[in-house]
Amino acid sequence: MDTKELEENLKVHFKNPDLLVSALTHRSYLNENRDFHLSHNERLEFLGDAVLELIATRHLYDNYPHPEGELTNFRSALVNYRMLSEIARRLKIEKFLLMSRGEAKDVGRARQVILANAIEAIIGAIYLDLGYPAAEEFILREIMVELPSIINQGSYLDPKSKLQEIVQEKQGVTPSYAVITESGPDHDKIFLVGVFLGRHKVGEGKGPSKQEAEVAAAENALSVNQF
Protein backbone atom coordinates (compact mmCIF):
# COMPACT_ATOMS: atom_id res chain seq x y z
CA MET A 1 0.00 0.00 0.00
CA ASP A 2 1.21 3.50 -0.86
CA THR A 3 0.58 5.49 2.33
CA LYS A 4 1.69 8.89 1.04
CA GLU A 5 -1.82 10.22 0.33
CA LEU A 6 -3.08 9.20 3.77
CA GLU A 7 0.01 10.63 5.46
CA GLU A 8 -0.77 13.94 3.74
CA ASN A 9 -4.34 13.75 5.03
CA LEU A 10 -3.09 13.01 8.55
CA LYS A 11 -0.29 15.61 8.29
CA VAL A 12 1.98 12.92 9.76
CA HIS A 13 4.94 11.34 7.99
CA PHE A 14 5.98 7.94 9.31
CA LYS A 15 9.55 6.70 9.53
CA ASN A 16 8.12 3.18 9.41
CA PRO A 17 5.06 3.18 7.08
CA ASP A 18 4.37 -0.46 7.97
CA LEU A 19 3.06 0.75 11.33
CA LEU A 20 0.47 2.85 9.53
CA VAL A 21 -0.53 -0.05 7.27
CA SER A 22 -0.88 -2.31 10.29
CA ALA A 23 -3.09 0.32 11.96
CA LEU A 24 -5.42 0.13 8.94
CA THR A 25 -5.63 -3.67 8.92
CA HIS A 26 -8.81 -5.19 10.34
CA ARG A 27 -8.61 -8.70 11.75
CA SER A 28 -10.98 -9.97 9.03
CA TYR A 29 -8.51 -9.03 6.28
CA LEU A 30 -6.01 -11.58 7.57
CA ASN A 31 -8.63 -14.33 7.36
CA GLU A 32 -8.73 -13.83 3.59
CA ASN A 33 -5.03 -12.93 3.17
CA ARG A 34 -3.15 -15.38 5.36
CA ASP A 35 0.20 -14.56 3.80
CA PHE A 36 -0.10 -10.85 4.63
CA HIS A 37 3.17 -9.78 6.24
CA LEU A 38 1.76 -7.50 8.95
CA SER A 39 -0.45 -8.01 12.01
CA HIS A 40 -3.96 -6.63 12.44
CA ASN A 41 -4.56 -3.40 14.33
CA GLU A 42 -5.98 -4.54 17.66
CA ARG A 43 -2.77 -4.16 19.71
CA LEU A 44 -2.14 -0.71 18.20
CA GLU A 45 -5.74 0.22 18.99
CA PHE A 46 -5.22 -0.85 22.61
CA LEU A 47 -2.19 1.41 22.86
CA GLY A 48 -3.73 4.32 20.97
CA ASP A 49 -6.85 4.29 23.13
CA ALA A 50 -4.70 4.81 26.23
CA VAL A 51 -2.61 7.55 24.58
CA LEU A 52 -5.74 9.36 23.40
CA GLU A 53 -7.37 9.21 26.82
CA LEU A 54 -4.24 10.52 28.57
CA ILE A 55 -3.67 13.42 26.18
CA ALA A 56 -7.36 14.38 26.07
CA THR A 57 -7.57 14.24 29.86
CA ARG A 58 -4.46 16.38 30.35
CA HIS A 59 -5.73 18.96 27.84
CA LEU A 60 -9.09 19.15 29.61
CA TYR A 61 -7.43 19.40 33.02
CA ASP A 62 -5.12 22.21 31.88
CA ASN A 63 -7.69 24.26 29.97
CA TYR A 64 -11.16 23.72 31.44
CA PRO A 65 -11.78 24.55 35.12
CA HIS A 66 -14.98 22.49 35.21
CA PRO A 67 -16.05 19.89 37.79
CA GLU A 68 -14.81 16.35 37.33
CA GLY A 69 -18.20 15.11 36.12
CA GLU A 70 -18.37 17.65 33.31
CA LEU A 71 -14.79 16.94 32.26
CA THR A 72 -15.68 13.24 32.07
CA ASN A 73 -18.66 14.07 29.85
CA PHE A 74 -16.50 16.28 27.60
CA ARG A 75 -13.95 13.49 27.20
CA SER A 76 -16.62 10.86 26.52
CA ALA A 77 -18.12 13.03 23.79
CA LEU A 78 -14.69 13.37 22.16
CA VAL A 79 -13.58 9.74 22.23
CA ASN A 80 -16.80 7.80 21.60
CA TYR A 81 -16.97 5.73 18.43
CA ARG A 82 -19.43 8.06 16.71
CA MET A 83 -17.18 11.13 17.03
CA LEU A 84 -14.01 9.22 16.19
CA SER A 85 -15.64 7.70 13.10
CA GLU A 86 -16.66 11.18 11.92
CA ILE A 87 -13.09 12.39 12.36
CA ALA A 88 -11.79 9.30 10.53
CA ARG A 89 -14.09 10.07 7.60
CA ARG A 90 -12.97 13.72 7.57
CA LEU A 91 -9.39 12.46 7.29
CA LYS A 92 -10.43 10.06 4.48
CA ILE A 93 -9.16 7.03 6.38
CA GLU A 94 -12.00 4.82 5.14
CA LYS A 95 -10.66 4.33 1.61
CA PHE A 96 -7.40 2.89 3.02
CA LEU A 97 -8.92 0.31 5.37
CA LEU A 98 -7.94 -3.30 4.78
CA MET A 99 -10.98 -5.50 5.50
CA SER A 100 -12.56 -8.73 4.35
CA ARG A 101 -15.08 -8.54 1.52
CA GLY A 102 -17.88 -9.17 4.01
CA GLU A 103 -16.82 -6.36 6.35
CA ALA A 104 -16.40 -4.01 3.40
CA LYS A 105 -20.11 -4.39 2.57
CA ASP A 106 -21.27 -3.27 6.04
CA VAL A 107 -21.71 0.50 6.15
CA GLY A 108 -23.69 0.82 9.38
CA ARG A 109 -22.65 0.89 13.02
CA ALA A 110 -20.05 -1.84 12.45
CA ARG A 111 -18.23 0.41 9.96
CA GLN A 112 -18.30 3.30 12.45
CA VAL A 113 -16.66 1.07 15.07
CA ILE A 114 -14.01 -0.11 12.58
CA LEU A 115 -13.22 3.52 11.68
CA ALA A 116 -13.03 4.56 15.33
CA ASN A 117 -10.75 1.62 16.11
CA ALA A 118 -8.56 2.51 13.12
CA ILE A 119 -8.01 6.09 14.27
CA GLU A 120 -7.08 4.84 17.74
CA ALA A 121 -4.67 2.37 16.11
CA ILE A 122 -3.20 5.21 14.04
CA ILE A 123 -2.62 7.18 17.25
CA GLY A 124 -0.84 4.14 18.66
CA ALA A 125 1.28 3.90 15.51
CA ILE A 126 2.18 7.61 15.67
CA TYR A 127 3.19 7.20 19.32
CA LEU A 128 5.40 4.19 18.58
CA ASP A 129 6.97 5.66 15.45
CA LEU A 130 7.36 9.35 16.33
CA GLY A 131 6.87 9.60 20.07
CA TYR A 132 4.55 11.32 22.52
CA PRO A 133 4.93 14.89 21.14
CA ALA A 134 3.82 13.82 17.64
CA ALA A 135 0.85 11.90 19.05
CA GLU A 136 -0.11 14.89 21.17
CA GLU A 137 0.16 17.25 18.20
CA PHE A 138 -2.08 14.99 16.10
CA ILE A 139 -4.70 14.61 18.85
CA LEU A 140 -4.83 18.33 19.61
CA ARG A 141 -5.08 19.22 15.91
CA GLU A 142 -7.56 16.60 14.74
CA ILE A 143 -9.60 15.56 17.80
CA MET A 144 -9.50 18.21 20.52
CA VAL A 145 -10.41 20.80 17.88
CA GLU A 146 -13.95 19.38 18.05
CA LEU A 147 -14.35 20.27 21.73
CA PRO A 148 -15.57 23.91 21.47
CA SER A 149 -18.50 22.93 19.25
CA ILE A 150 -19.33 19.98 21.53
CA ILE A 151 -19.53 22.36 24.49
CA ASN A 152 -21.40 25.11 22.64
CA GLN A 153 -24.01 22.68 21.27
CA GLY A 154 -24.37 20.81 24.55
CA SER A 155 -23.71 17.55 22.70
CA TYR A 156 -21.50 16.33 25.53
CA LEU A 157 -24.74 15.41 27.26
CA ASP A 158 -25.82 12.03 25.96
CA PRO A 159 -29.47 11.79 24.82
CA LYS A 160 -30.57 10.00 28.00
CA SER A 161 -29.10 12.75 30.16
CA LYS A 162 -30.63 15.46 27.96
CA LEU A 163 -34.05 13.86 28.09
CA GLN A 164 -33.90 13.38 31.85
CA GLU A 165 -32.78 16.98 32.38
CA ILE A 166 -35.60 18.40 30.23
CA VAL A 167 -38.36 16.17 31.58
CA GLN A 168 -37.41 16.63 35.22
CA GLU A 169 -37.34 20.40 34.77
CA LYS A 170 -40.63 20.60 32.84
CA GLN A 171 -42.66 17.76 34.35
CA GLY A 172 -40.90 16.73 37.54
CA VAL A 173 -40.67 13.05 36.55
CA THR A 174 -37.84 10.70 35.60
CA PRO A 175 -37.98 8.73 32.32
CA SER A 176 -37.94 4.95 32.57
CA TYR A 177 -36.87 2.39 29.95
CA ALA A 178 -38.19 -1.06 29.16
CA VAL A 179 -37.37 -3.69 26.56
CA ILE A 180 -40.34 -4.15 24.20
CA THR A 181 -38.93 -6.95 22.05
CA GLU A 182 -35.71 -8.90 21.46
CA SER A 183 -34.93 -10.46 18.09
CA GLY A 184 -32.07 -12.32 16.44
CA PRO A 185 -29.67 -15.03 17.65
CA ASP A 186 -27.81 -14.68 20.94
CA HIS A 187 -24.61 -13.47 19.24
CA ASP A 188 -26.44 -10.85 17.15
CA LYS A 189 -29.46 -9.65 19.12
CA ILE A 190 -31.43 -6.51 18.36
CA PHE A 191 -33.31 -4.87 21.23
CA LEU A 192 -36.34 -2.60 20.84
CA VAL A 193 -36.62 -0.39 23.91
CA GLY A 194 -39.32 2.10 24.85
CA VAL A 195 -38.87 5.18 27.01
CA PHE A 196 -41.80 6.04 29.24
CA LEU A 197 -43.04 8.94 31.34
CA GLY A 198 -45.17 7.07 33.81
CA ARG A 199 -47.22 4.72 31.64
CA HIS A 200 -47.00 6.92 28.54
CA LYS A 201 -44.48 5.83 25.92
CA VAL A 202 -42.73 8.88 24.45
CA GLY A 203 -40.16 7.19 22.23
CA GLU A 204 -38.57 3.93 21.16
CA GLY A 205 -35.30 2.82 19.62
CA LYS A 206 -33.36 -0.22 18.47
CA GLY A 207 -29.79 -1.29 19.14
CA PRO A 208 -27.45 -4.28 19.48
CA SER A 209 -27.46 -3.81 23.27
CA LYS A 210 -30.03 -2.58 25.76
CA GLN A 211 -27.87 0.44 26.50
CA GLU A 212 -27.62 1.51 22.86
CA ALA A 213 -31.33 0.91 22.32
CA GLU A 214 -32.06 3.15 25.33
CA VAL A 215 -29.92 5.91 23.81
CA ALA A 216 -31.78 5.52 20.50
CA ALA A 217 -35.12 5.67 22.34
CA ALA A 218 -34.10 8.86 24.12
CA GLU A 219 -32.98 10.40 20.79
CA ASN A 220 -36.35 9.46 19.29
CA ALA A 221 -38.22 10.98 22.23
CA LEU A 222 -36.31 14.23 21.94
CA SER A 223 -36.96 14.44 18.20
CA VAL A 224 -40.72 13.77 18.20
CA ASN A 225 -41.92 15.46 21.41
CA GLN A 226 -42.27 19.00 22.66
CA PHE A 227 -41.79 18.66 26.41
C-alpha positions in Angstrom: 0.0 0.0 0.0 1.2 3.5 -0.9 0.6 5.5 2.3 1.7 8.9 1.0 -1.8 10.2 0.3 -3.1 9.2 3.8 0.0 10.6 5.5 -0.8 13.9 3.7 -4.3 13.7 5.0 -3.1 13.0 8.5 -0.3 15.6 8.3 2.0 12.9 9.8 4.9 11.3 8.0 6.0 7.9 9.3 9.5 6.7 9.5 8.1 3.2 9.4 5.1 3.2 7.1 4.4 -0.5 8.0 3.1 0.7 11.3 0.5 2.9 9.5 -0.5 -0.1 7.3 -0.9 -2.3 10.3 -3.1 0.3 12.0 -5.4 0.1 8.9 -5.6 -3.7 8.9 -8.8 -5.2 10.3 -8.6 -8.7 11.7 -11.0 -10.0 9.0 -8.5 -9.0 6.3 -6.0 -11.6 7.6 -8.6 -14.3 7.4 -8.7 -13.8 3.6 -5.0 -12.9 3.2 -3.2 -15.4 5.4 0.2 -14.6 3.8 -0.1 -10.8 4.6 3.2 -9.8 6.2 1.8 -7.5 8.9 -0.5 -8.0 12.0 -4.0 -6.6 12.4 -4.6 -3.4 14.3 -6.0 -4.5 17.7 -2.8 -4.2 19.7 -2.1 -0.7 18.2 -5.7 0.2 19.0 -5.2 -0.9 22.6 -2.2 1.4 22.9 -3.7 4.3 21.0 -6.9 4.3 23.1 -4.7 4.8 26.2 -2.6 7.6 24.6 -5.7 9.4 23.4 -7.4 9.2 26.8 -4.2 10.5 28.6 -3.7 13.4 26.2 -7.4 14.4 26.1 -7.6 14.2 29.9 -4.5 16.4 30.3 -5.7 19.0 27.8 -9.1 19.1 29.6 -7.4 19.4 33.0 -5.1 22.2 31.9 -7.7 24.3 30.0 -11.2 23.7 31.4 -11.8 24.6 35.1 -15.0 22.5 35.2 -16.1 19.9 37.8 -14.8 16.3 37.3 -18.2 15.1 36.1 -18.4 17.7 33.3 -14.8 16.9 32.3 -15.7 13.2 32.1 -18.7 14.1 29.8 -16.5 16.3 27.6 -14.0 13.5 27.2 -16.6 10.9 26.5 -18.1 13.0 23.8 -14.7 13.4 22.2 -13.6 9.7 22.2 -16.8 7.8 21.6 -17.0 5.7 18.4 -19.4 8.1 16.7 -17.2 11.1 17.0 -14.0 9.2 16.2 -15.6 7.7 13.1 -16.7 11.2 11.9 -13.1 12.4 12.4 -11.8 9.3 10.5 -14.1 10.1 7.6 -13.0 13.7 7.6 -9.4 12.5 7.3 -10.4 10.1 4.5 -9.2 7.0 6.4 -12.0 4.8 5.1 -10.7 4.3 1.6 -7.4 2.9 3.0 -8.9 0.3 5.4 -7.9 -3.3 4.8 -11.0 -5.5 5.5 -12.6 -8.7 4.4 -15.1 -8.5 1.5 -17.9 -9.2 4.0 -16.8 -6.4 6.4 -16.4 -4.0 3.4 -20.1 -4.4 2.6 -21.3 -3.3 6.0 -21.7 0.5 6.1 -23.7 0.8 9.4 -22.6 0.9 13.0 -20.0 -1.8 12.4 -18.2 0.4 10.0 -18.3 3.3 12.5 -16.7 1.1 15.1 -14.0 -0.1 12.6 -13.2 3.5 11.7 -13.0 4.6 15.3 -10.7 1.6 16.1 -8.6 2.5 13.1 -8.0 6.1 14.3 -7.1 4.8 17.7 -4.7 2.4 16.1 -3.2 5.2 14.0 -2.6 7.2 17.2 -0.8 4.1 18.7 1.3 3.9 15.5 2.2 7.6 15.7 3.2 7.2 19.3 5.4 4.2 18.6 7.0 5.7 15.5 7.4 9.3 16.3 6.9 9.6 20.1 4.6 11.3 22.5 4.9 14.9 21.1 3.8 13.8 17.6 0.8 11.9 19.1 -0.1 14.9 21.2 0.2 17.3 18.2 -2.1 15.0 16.1 -4.7 14.6 18.8 -4.8 18.3 19.6 -5.1 19.2 15.9 -7.6 16.6 14.7 -9.6 15.6 17.8 -9.5 18.2 20.5 -10.4 20.8 17.9 -14.0 19.4 18.0 -14.3 20.3 21.7 -15.6 23.9 21.5 -18.5 22.9 19.2 -19.3 20.0 21.5 -19.5 22.4 24.5 -21.4 25.1 22.6 -24.0 22.7 21.3 -24.4 20.8 24.5 -23.7 17.6 22.7 -21.5 16.3 25.5 -24.7 15.4 27.3 -25.8 12.0 26.0 -29.5 11.8 24.8 -30.6 10.0 28.0 -29.1 12.8 30.2 -30.6 15.5 28.0 -34.1 13.9 28.1 -33.9 13.4 31.8 -32.8 17.0 32.4 -35.6 18.4 30.2 -38.4 16.2 31.6 -37.4 16.6 35.2 -37.3 20.4 34.8 -40.6 20.6 32.8 -42.7 17.8 34.3 -40.9 16.7 37.5 -40.7 13.0 36.5 -37.8 10.7 35.6 -38.0 8.7 32.3 -37.9 5.0 32.6 -36.9 2.4 30.0 -38.2 -1.1 29.2 -37.4 -3.7 26.6 -40.3 -4.2 24.2 -38.9 -6.9 22.1 -35.7 -8.9 21.5 -34.9 -10.5 18.1 -32.1 -12.3 16.4 -29.7 -15.0 17.7 -27.8 -14.7 20.9 -24.6 -13.5 19.2 -26.4 -10.8 17.2 -29.5 -9.7 19.1 -31.4 -6.5 18.4 -33.3 -4.9 21.2 -36.3 -2.6 20.8 -36.6 -0.4 23.9 -39.3 2.1 24.9 -38.9 5.2 27.0 -41.8 6.0 29.2 -43.0 8.9 31.3 -45.2 7.1 33.8 -47.2 4.7 31.6 -47.0 6.9 28.5 -44.5 5.8 25.9 -42.7 8.9 24.5 -40.2 7.2 22.2 -38.6 3.9 21.2 -35.3 2.8 19.6 -33.4 -0.2 18.5 -29.8 -1.3 19.1 -27.5 -4.3 19.5 -27.5 -3.8 23.3 -30.0 -2.6 25.8 -27.9 0.4 26.5 -27.6 1.5 22.9 -31.3 0.9 22.3 -32.1 3.1 25.3 -29.9 5.9 23.8 -31.8 5.5 20.5 -35.1 5.7 22.3 -34.1 8.9 24.1 -33.0 10.4 20.8 -36.3 9.5 19.3 -38.2 11.0 22.2 -36.3 14.2 21.9 -37.0 14.4 18.2 -40.7 13.8 18.2 -41.9 15.5 21.4 -42.3 19.0 22.7 -41.8 18.7 26.4 
